[in-house]
Amino acid sequence: MEDFWRAHQVPVSSCRENDEHRQILQHWMQSYQPEDLFDENGQLKAELRALAPNGDKRMGASPWANGGRLRRELITPALQPYAVEVTSPGESQAESTAALGAYLAGIFRENADNFRLFGPDETASNRLSKVFDVTSRTWQAAQKPWDEQLAPDGRVMEILSEHQCQGWLEGYLLTGRHGLFNCYEAFIHIVDSMFNQHAKWLKVSRKLPWRAPISSLNYLLSSHVWRQDHNGYSHQDPGFIDHVANKKADIVRIYLPPDANTLLCVADHCLKTWDRINVIVAGKQPEPQWLTLDGAAKHCADGMGIWYWAGTVEEGETPDVVMACAGDVPTMETLAAVDLLREFLPALRIQVVNVVDLMALQTSDQHPHGLSEEAFDALFTADKPVVFAFHGYPSLIHRLTYLRNNHRNFHVRGFMEEGTTTTPFDMTVLNELDRFHLAQEAILRVPSLQGKADEILDLLQEKIAAHHRYVREYGEDLPEVQNWKWPSQQGSDAAPE
């Protein structure tokens, strides 16, 4: 076997049937001189057993190999100083990850030796640059006069290698500390197998009484599928969350905050957890801000909820259609579609549901965060059409909800592998996730509207055609799309919660 490719294979494969193979195996095993190692009962000899270390000197019991025993709680600042002011839903715009960057800078101030940020040269690109007000990038090599934000004691770990960042973070967590890995959404797939192994290790290590819990492995995926204005199709893939959803339910969490304040609440929660893998997907571009910090905190604690200020039904009323959304861009397009429906069909009873905690869509026996049947039906009804605008591949929503009472009425729009270097709104149109397609879908699914709203469907189709012409002539989105805001008079009497 030595110096031969079979050294990495089964060396002798037919020992049960082939006497010659069995003799090879016997000769090999006897070369270890087992008579010097074991007594006549097959037990390891006492003098050899005595060589093993005791107590904390054992490899598995050493505190240096058991990060949970060394773990110190992360000191997290109050969220209010970092919150985005929201006086009316959708009135203001902000870069959600920029707000998170300021919050992470606050964490660096409070945790001089207990937190690091990891990423493949994307900290600035993902709008987290505020951390450089507090620390620099780790840099041990020579520096040039024009270098910026490099220091031997820097606490931002950047290298253009996703698997290196993953390995660094895993090792850091295993020494009892805390961290966050930020990455472009499309390229986090590079660490798929490393994620797998960490998830499996967490599952098994929980069963070992001597293994203390370690801090959770936290991912922030930004520069996501819906906003790649200059990168294009190569940077458009939301499938990592499908990969994550395959793992053991009590290990993984997936969060899709729709704005800055929900992102702050989700990140604050994830960084305080242990023995989990948390995946947060959030955009970096300016986008409408929907919820106050208090409203965001409640919404995130619930995992999902009805936005009564956006719909046309009051609490306890039965809607004609549920407009559901998960993700920042799907949320904006859903609300824009609702705005159209409110204009064209003012009598239509619409219930708007926003989902932050994706795994809560599963039943409670499938996932610890799963909603009860009663709570789920209160959001999505038991028999009304649901138009669900989703950040990722539509099949994942069907997979998570297939046991729900109303699954047969779920109609999901999401990424369909259509993309290019184009405008933000054109990306949604290419994948039929835009406001016009969503409004059409709602009209087509409400039984009472069949044959009665054909002119509205035609008008929406004309808007899609007008967009197609405009974006190809001018290279930018229609002014009515670029300048759209949630009408301030709608929902103004209700707190944006």
C-alpha positions in Angstrom: 0.0 0.0 0.0 2.9 2.4 0.7 3.4 5.0 -2.0 0.4 3.6 -3.9 -3.0 5.1 -4.5 -4.8 2.3 -2.7 -3.4 3.7 0.6 -6.5 6.0 0.6 -8.9 3.1 -0.2 -9.9 -0.1 1.5 -6.5 -1.9 1.5 -7.8 -5.5 1.6 -11.4 -5.7 0.7 -12.3 -9.4 0.7 -11.1 -10.7 4.1 -14.3 -12.6 4.8 -14.2 -14.6 1.6 -10.6 -14.7 0.6 -8.0 -16.6 2.7 -5.1 -14.8 1.1 -6.6 -11.4 1.9 -7.3 -12.5 5.5 -3.7 -13.6 6.0 -2.5 -10.2 4.7 -4.8 -8.5 7.3 -3.7 -10.8 10.1 0.0 -10.3 9.3 -0.5 -6.5 9.2 -2.4 -6.4 12.5 0.2 -8.7 14.2 3.0 -6.3 13.1 1.7 -4.0 15.9 2.7 -6.6 18.4 -0.6 -6.7 20.3 0.8 -9.0 22.9 2.8 -6.1 24.2 -0.2 -3.9 24.4 -3.1 -6.1 25.7 -3.4 -8.7 28.4 -4.9 -12.1 28.0 -8.5 -10.6 28.4 -7.9 -8.2 25.6 -7.7 -5.2 27.9 -5.1 -2.5 27.6 -2.3 -3.2 30.0 -2.5 -1.3 33.3 1.0 0.3 32.9 -0.1 1.7 29.5 -3.5 2.9 30.8 -1.6 4.8 33.5 0.2 6.9 30.8 -3.1 8.6 30.0 -3.4 12.1 31.6 -6.1 12.8 34.2 -8.5 15.7 34.7 -8.1 18.8 32.7 -4.9 17.4 31.2 -7.0 15.1 29.0 -7.3 16.4 25.5 -11.1 16.6 25.5 -11.3 18.1 29.0 -8.6 20.8 28.5 -10.2 24.2 28.8 -8.0 25.3 25.8 -9.8 22.7 23.7 -13.3 23.4 25.2 -14.1 27.0 24.3 -17.4 26.9 26.0 -15.6 26.8 29.4 -13.7 29.9 28.4 -16.7 31.8 27.0 -17.4 35.3 28.3 -20.7 36.9 27.4 -20.6 39.5 24.7 -21.2 43.0 25.9 -23.8 44.6 23.6 -24.7 48.3 23.5 -28.3 49.6 23.7 -29.9 49.6 20.2 -31.6 53.0 20.4 -28.5 55.2 19.5 -28.1 53.1 16.3 -31.8 53.0 15.3 -33.2 54.7 12.2 -35.9 57.2 12.9 -39.2 56.1 11.4 -42.0 58.7 11.7 -44.2 57.1 9.0 -43.8 53.8 7.2 -41.7 54.1 4.1 -41.2 57.8 4.4 -37.4 57.7 5.0 -34.7 55.7 3.3 -31.5 54.3 4.8 -28.8 51.7 4.2 -29.7 49.0 6.6 -26.2 47.4 6.9 -24.7 50.9 7.5 -26.9 51.1 10.6 -25.6 47.6 11.6 -22.0 48.7 11.0 -22.4 51.5 13.5 -23.8 49.0 16.0 -20.9 46.6 15.4 -18.5 49.5 16.1 -20.3 49.9 19.4 -19.6 46.2 20.1 -15.9 46.6 19.3 -15.7 49.5 21.8 -17.2 47.3 24.5 -15.3 44.1 23.7 -11.6 44.8 23.1 -10.6 41.1 23.1 -13.8 39.2 22.7 -15.2 39.9 19.2 -13.9 40.0 15.6 -15.5 40.7 12.3 -14.6 38.3 9.4 -15.1 38.8 5.7 -13.5 38.3 2.2 -12.5 41.9 1.6 -16.1 43.1 1.7 -16.4 45.1 4.9 -16.5 48.4 3.2 -18.5 47.1 0.2 -21.2 45.8 2.6 -21.4 49.2 4.3 -19.9 48.2 7.6 -17.1 50.8 7.4 -18.1 52.4 10.7 -16.2 49.6 12.5 -13.0 51.3 11.2 -13.7 54.2 13.5 -12.8 51.8 16.3 -10.4 49.2 14.9 -8.5 48.4 11.8 -7.9 45.3 9.6 -5.5 42.8 11.1 -2.2 43.2 9.2 1.1 41.6 10.1 3.1 42.3 6.9 4.9 45.5 5.8 2.8 48.6 5.2 3.0 51.1 2.3 2.5 54.8 2.9 -0.8 54.7 1.1 -2.2 51.8 3.1 -5.4 52.5 5.1 -6.9 50.9 8.2 -4.2 48.2 8.7 -2.7 47.5 12.1 -1.1 44.5 13.8 -3.8 44.7 16.5 -6.7 45.3 14.1 -9.8 43.2 14.9 -11.3 43.0 11.4 -10.1 39.8 9.7 -10.2 40.3 5.9 -8.7 38.1 3.2 -10.2 37.3 -0.2 -10.9 33.7 0.7 -14.2 32.7 2.0 -13.0 29.4 3.3 -10.2 31.0 5.2 -12.6 33.4 6.9 -14.9 30.5 7.8 -12.0 28.6 9.3 -10.7 31.6 11.3 -14.2 32.2 12.7 -14.7 28.6 13.6 -11.4 28.6 15.5 -12.2 31.9 17.2 -15.5 30.5 18.4 -13.9 27.4 19.6 -11.6 29.5 21.9 -14.7 30.9 23.6 -15.1 34.2 21.8 -17.7 35.8 19.5 -17.7 36.8 15.8 -19.6 37.7 12.6 -18.8 36.6 9.1 -20.1 39.1 6.4 -20.0 38.0 2.8 -21.6 38.6 -0.6 -24.6 36.3 -0.7 -23.7 34.5 -4.0 -20.2 33.5 -2.8 -20.9 32.2 0.6 -21.5 28.9 -1.2 -17.8 28.5 -1.2 -18.0 27.3 2.4 -21.0 25.0 2.0 -19.1 21.9 3.1 -17.4 23.8 6.0 -20.9 25.0 7.2 -22.0 21.4 6.9 -19.3 20.1 9.2 -19.7 22.8 11.8 -23.5 22.2 11.9 -22.9 18.4 12.3 -20.2 19.1 15.0 -22.7 21.3 16.9 -25.4 18.6 16.8 -23.1 15.9 18.1 -21.2 18.1 20.7 -24.5 19.0 22.4 -24.8 15.4 23.5 -21.4 15.4 25.3 -21.9 16.5 28.9 -18.4 17.8 29.2 -18.6 20.0 26.1 -19.8 23.5 27.1 -21.8 25.6 24.6 -19.8 27.9 22.3 -21.0 31.2 20.7 -23.1 30.9 17.6 -21.6 31.1 14.2 -23.3 34.2 12.6 -23.4 35.0 8.9 -24.5 38.3 7.4 -25.2 37.9 3.7 -25.4 41.2 1.8 -24.8 42.5 -1.7 -27.6 40.1 -2.3 -29.4 38.7 -5.4 -31.8 41.6 -6.0 -29.2 44.4 -6.0 -26.3 43.6 -8.3 -26.5 46.6 -10.5 -22.9 46.3 -11.8 -22.0 42.7 -11.1 -24.8 40.8 -12.9 -25.8 37.2 -13.1 -22.7 35.7 -11.6 -23.5 37.5 -8.3 -27.1 36.4 -8.2 -27.7 33.3 -6.1 -29.9 33.2 -3.0 -29.5 29.4 -2.5 -27.4 29.3 0.6 -30.5 29.5 2.7 -31.9 26.4 1.0 -28.7 24.6 2.0 -28.9 25.8 5.6 -32.6 24.8 5.9 -31.6 21.2 5.3 -29.8 21.0 8.6 -31.1 19.8 12.0 -33.9 22.2 13.0 -32.6 23.1 16.4 -29.2 24.1 15.0 -30.1 26.6 12.2 -31.9 29.9 12.0 -32.6 32.1 8.9 -33.6 35.7 9.2 -34.8 38.1 6.5 -35.1 41.6 8.1 -37.1 44.0 5.9 -35.3 47.2 7.1 -32.6 48.6 9.4 -34.3 48.4 12.7 -35.4 44.8 12.3 -31.8 44.1 11.2 -30.5 45.6 14.4 -32.9 43.6 16.5 -32.0 40.3 14.7 -28.3 40.9 14.9 -28.4 41.8 18.5 -30.3 38.6 19.2 -28.1 36.3 17.1 -24.9 37.6 18.7 -26.2 36.7 22.1 -27.0 33.0 21.2 -24.9 29.9 21.5 -24.6 26.5 19.8 -26.5 27.8 16.7 -25.8 28.8 13.2 -27.6 32.1 12.4 -28.0 33.4 8.8 -29.1 37.0 8.3 -29.8 38.3 4.7 -30.0 42.1 4.4 -29.4 44.6 1.7 -26.8 47.4 1.7 -28.5 49.8 -0.7 -30.8 52.7 0.4 -34.3 51.3 0.9 -37.5 52.3 2.6 -37.6 52.0 6.4 -40.9 50.6 7.7 -40.8 50.0 11.5 -39.8 52.0 14.6 -37.3 50.3 16.8 -40.0 49.3 19.3 -42.1 48.0 16.5 -39.2 46.1 15.0 -38.4 44.5 18.4 -41.9 43.1 18.7 -42.0 42.0 15.1 -38.7 40.1 15.4 -39.8 38.5 18.7 -42.9 37.2 17.0 -41.0 36.0 13.9 -43.7 37.2 11.6 -46.8 39.3 11.8 -49.7 41.2 10.2 -48.9 44.8 9.2 -52.4 46.2 9.6 -51.2 49.7 8.6 -50.4 48.3 5.2 -53.5 46.2 4.5 -57.2 47.0 4.3 -58.6 44.8 7.0 -58.9 45.4 10.7 -57.9 42.8 13.4 -60.4 40.0 13.4 -61.7 40.6 9.8 -61.4 38.0 7.1 -59.3 39.1 4.0 -60.0 38.2 0.4 -56.2 37.8 -0.2 -53.1 37.6 1.9 -50.0 39.5 0.5 -47.0 37.9 2.3 -43.3 38.8 2.0 -39.9 37.8 3.3 -36.8 39.9 2.5 -36.2 43.6 2.0 -36.8 43.9 -1.7 -39.8 41.5 -1.7 -41.3 43.6 1.1 -41.0 46.8 -0.8 -42.5 45.3 -4.0 -45.3 43.7 -2.0 -46.2 47.0 -0.4 -46.0 48.7 -3.8 -48.3 46.0 -5.2 -50.7 46.6 -2.3 -50.6 50.3 -3.1 -51.7 49.5 -6.6 -54.5 47.2 -5.5 -55.8 49.8 -3.0 -56.0 52.3 -5.8 -57.6 50.0 -8.5 -59.7 47.8 -6.2 -60.5 49.8 -3.0 -63.1 47.2 -1.9 -60.6 44.4 -1.9 -59.8 43.1 1.6 -56.0 42.7 1.8 -54.0 41.3 4.7 -50.2 42.0 4.6 -48.0 39.5 6.4 -44.2 40.1 6.8 -41.9 37.2 7.7 -38.6 37.8 9.5 -37.9 34.4 10.9 -38.1 32.0 8.0 -38.0 28.8 10.0 -41.1 29.9 11.9 -43.1 28.9 8.7 -42.6 25.3 9.7 -44.9 23.5 12.1 -43.9 23.5 15.8 -43.0 19.8 15.7 -40.6 20.5 12.7 -38.8 23.5 14.2 -38.6 25.1 17.7 -39.6 28.4 16.2 -42.6 27.0 14.3 -45.9 28.7 14.8 -48.9 26.8 16.1 -51.6 25.9 13.6 -53.9 28.5 15.2 -51.3 31.3 15.0 -50.3 30.4 11.4 -54.0 30.3 10.2 -54.6 33.7 11.9 -51.8 35.1 9.7 -52.4 33.2 6.4 -56.0 32.1 6.8 -57.1 28.5 6.3 -58.6 28.9 2.8 -57.8 32.3 1.2 -55.2 32.8 -1.6 -51.7 33.8 -0.4 -49.4 35.7 -2.8 -45.9 35.2 -1.2 -43.0 37.4 -2.4 -39.8 35.6 -1.3 -36.2 36.6 -1.4 -34.9 33.2 -2.6 -36.0 30.3 -4.6 -39.8 29.8 -4.4 -39.6 26.1 -3.7 -38.2 26.7 -0.2 -41.4 28.4 0.9 -43.4 25.4 -0.4 -41.0 23.0 1.4 -41.4 24.9 4.7 -45.2 25.2 4.6 -46.3 22.0 2.9 -47.9 20.7 6.2 -49.9 23.9 6.8 -53.7 23.9 6.3 -53.6 26.5 3.5 -50.5 25.4 1.7 -52.6 24.6 -1.4 -53.4 28.3 -1.8 -49.8 29.5 -1.5 -48.5 31.1 -4.7 -44.9 32.0 -4.3 -42.8 34.4 -6.4 -39.0 34.5 -6.0 -35.8 34.1 -7.9 -36.2 32.1 -11.0 -32.6 32.1 -12.3 -33.2 35.2 -14.4 -30.7 37.9 -14.1 -28.1 40.2 -15.7 -26.4 43.5 -15.1 -29.4 45.6 -15.0 -31.4 48.0 -12.9 -32.8 47.0 -9.5 -36.4 47.0 -10.6 -35.7 45.2 -13.9 -34.2 42.4 -11.8 -37.6 41.9 -10.1 -39.5 42.1 -13.4 -37.2 39.5 -15.0 -38.1 37.2 -12.1 -41.8 38.3 -11.9 -41.4 39.5 -8.3 -42.2 43.1 -9.2 -45.2 45.0 -8.0 -47.1 44.7 -11.3 -46.8 40.9 -11.4 -47.6 40.6 -7.8 -50.8 42.7 -8.2 -51.8 40.6 -11.2 -51.2 37.4 -9.2 -53.5 38.7 -6.4 -56.3 39.6 -8.9 -56.0 36.2 -10.7 -56.2 34.3 -7.4 -59.3 36.0 -5.8 -62.3 34.0 -7.0 -64.7 37.0 -6.7 -62.6 39.0 -9.2 -62.6 36.5 -12.0 -63.7 38.1 -15.2 -64.3 41.4 -13.4 -60.9 43.0 -13.4 -59.6 42.3 -16.9 -59.0 46.0 -17.6 -56.9 46.3 -14.5 -54.9 43.2 -15.6 -54.3 44.8 -19.0 -53.3 48.1 -17.4 -50.7 46.3 -15.2 -49.4 44.5 -18.3 -49.0 47.8 -20.1 -47.0 49.1 -17.2 -44.7 46.1 -17.5 -44.3 46.8 -21.2 -43.6 50.5 -20.5 -40.9 49.5 -18.0 -39.3 47.2 -20.6 -39.1 50.0 -23.1 -38.0 52.7 -20.7 -35.2 50.7 -19.0 -33.7 49.7 -22.3 -33.8 53.2 -23.7 -32.6 55.1 -20.7 -30.7 52.5 -18.6 -32.6 53.4 -15.4 -36.0 52.6 -13.8 -39.2 54.3 -14.5 -39.6 57.6 -12.5 -42.8 56.2 -10.9 -40.7 53.3 -9.6 -37.7 55.3 -8.5 -39.8 57.9 -6.8 -42.4 55.5 -5.3 -43.1 55.9 -1.6 -45.7 54.2 0.6 -48.5 56.8 0.8 -48.2 58.6 4.1 -51.9 59.0 4.5 -52.3 55.2 4.6 -51.6 53.7 8.0 -50.9 57.2 9.5 -53.2 56.6 12.4 -51.4 53.4 13.4 -48.0 53.0 14.8 -45.6 51.4 12.3 -45.3 48.2 14.2 
